[in-house]
Amino acid sequence: MNYVQPIRDPEVIAAIKRYLKATNERNYILFLLGIYTGLRISDILQLKVGDVKKDRIYLREIKTKKRKSLPIHPALKRALKPYIEGKEDHIYLIQSRKGENKPIQRSMAYKILKDVANRFGLESIGCHTLRKTFGYHFHKETNNSEMLREIFNHADVSITRRYIGIEQDTIDEAIFRLRF
């Protein structure tokens, strides 16, 4: 299993958002859903128009079967508004072009992210990159590992810190501070 990384640089995130917004609205929304919610890709792909019409997303996580409620970030809300306008509640947000009202497959989400990674020179990118990007920046902003552990439904804070790469960043920074 490959270990994927978060996108750490806010400027790269902004450039990816601009690129996706200009080239493919569905992929842009997929990216925003990932970085602003921290949901697993399996949960993102199951979201329907009706799930994002209010100020919160309510769902049962596919992996854990736990109920989850999270606010919709204002930037995500602004992007969703024109995207869902005129669409019925039962329509999947991230629709496949194959078939009627079916979400894309996880493999297609991976392909989309790999294309973005190649275009922006990113390595170690996969479907979990969006979730890890959310977690990494949430932690940088709040420095609250316990709250992030709760959001991610991890059993222990050490798992959360390792998952988002904070432990490795801390080790790297300590090594670079050494002066001999």
N, C-alpha and C positions, 0 to 999 in steps of 0.2 A: 504494500500500500504506500502510495506516495504521500509525503507530508507537504501540505499546501500552506502558504503564508498569507497573512493579511496584506492589503495594499496600505502601506504605512504613510506614504507621501500625499498630503492633502491636494497638492498641485496636480499630481497624477490622477487622483480621483476626479478633480474638477475637469481635467482634459478628457477623461473617459466619458464623463457625463455629457460634455459638449459634443464629442464625437458620436455617441449613441443617439443623442437627441436629434442630431442632424441626419443620421443615416437610417435608424430603425426605431420607431416609437415603442414597439413591443419590447425590444431588447433594452431600451432605455428604462422602461418601467420595471422590468425584471431586475436590472442593476440597482435601481433606487429601492425597490422592495427589500432587496438583500442588505444593502448598507444602512438603511434606516429602520429596519425591524429586527435584524439579527435572527430571523427565522431560517430554519433549514430549507434547502432547496425543495425538498419533498413537500413541505408545508406551503411554500410560496406557490408552487405549481398547482396546488389544489384551491387556491383563492379564486373567488368569483366576484363579479361586479358588486353584488349585494353585500359582500363582506367588507368593502372599503367605502361604503357610502356615508357612514357615520364618522365619528371622531376616534373610534377604537376598532381594532380588529379582535374578534372573538373566534377562537378555534380550539380544536382538540388536536394536539400534536400527533402526527402519525407515528413517530418513533416511540415516544413515552406514553402516549394515550392520555396525557395530562391536559387539562383545560388551561388555556392561556388567554390573557387579555392584555393588549398593549395599545398605547396611543399611536395615532398616525401623525408622524412628524409633519409640521407645516409645509416643508419643502416637498415632501411626498404627496401631501394632500393637494398642493397646487398643481403638481404634475399629473395626478390622477384625474382631476376634475375634467379637463378636456378629453382625456383618454377614455373615460367611461360614459361621457355624455351620450345619451340616446341608446345606450346598451341596456339590455334587460338584466335583472339581478342574477339569473342563472347562468350567464355567460362567463366562461373562464377568463381571467385577466390575461394570462399568458397563453394565448391560443396557438395551437398548431395550425399550419396552413393545410394540413392533411385531415380530411374528415370534418364533420360538423361539430362545433363546440367541444373540442378536446384540447386539453393543455399539451404543451410540448413535453417531450420526454426528458428525463434527467440527462440523457446522452446529448440531446440538442442544447440544453443549458450549458453543459460542459463545452461543447463545440463553440458556442457563442463566447464564453469566457476565454477559451484558448485563443480565439481570433483576436479578442481585445488584448490579451497578454502578448501575443506576437506583435501586434501593432504598436504597443507601448513598451516593448522590451522588458516585460515582467516575466519572472521565473517562478516556479512552484505555485502555479495557479490552478485552481479547480473549483468545484461547486461549493466547497466550504469556504472559499476565499471571501465571499460576500459576508457570511456570518462572522468570520474572523475579523474582517475589516470593521464591521460594526463594533465588535467586542473590543478590539484594539483601541479604537478612537473613543469609545465610551469610557474605557479605563483611563486613557490619557486625560480625558476631560474631567472625570470624577475621582479618579484614584480610589475607586470603591470596588475592590475585588469581590466582596461579599454580595453586593447588589447584582453585579454581573453574574456571579455564580447562580443567584436566584433566577435571573432572566434566562440563563442558559439551561437551568435545571440540572446543573452538575452536582455531584455528591460532595465535592470538596473544593475549596478555593484553589488549592494547588493544581488541580485539574484545569480549572478555568485559566489560571495564569499561564500554564504551559500551553494550553490550547491556543491562546491569542498571541503567544510569542513574547510575552512580557518577561518571563524568566530568562529566555535567551538574550533579549535586549539588555537586561540588567547585567548579565554575565559579560556580554560584549563591551558594554560601557565601562565596567570595572576593569577589564583587561586593558582597554585603551587609555585609562587614567593612570596606569602604572608608569612610574618614572624611575629609571635606573641611572 
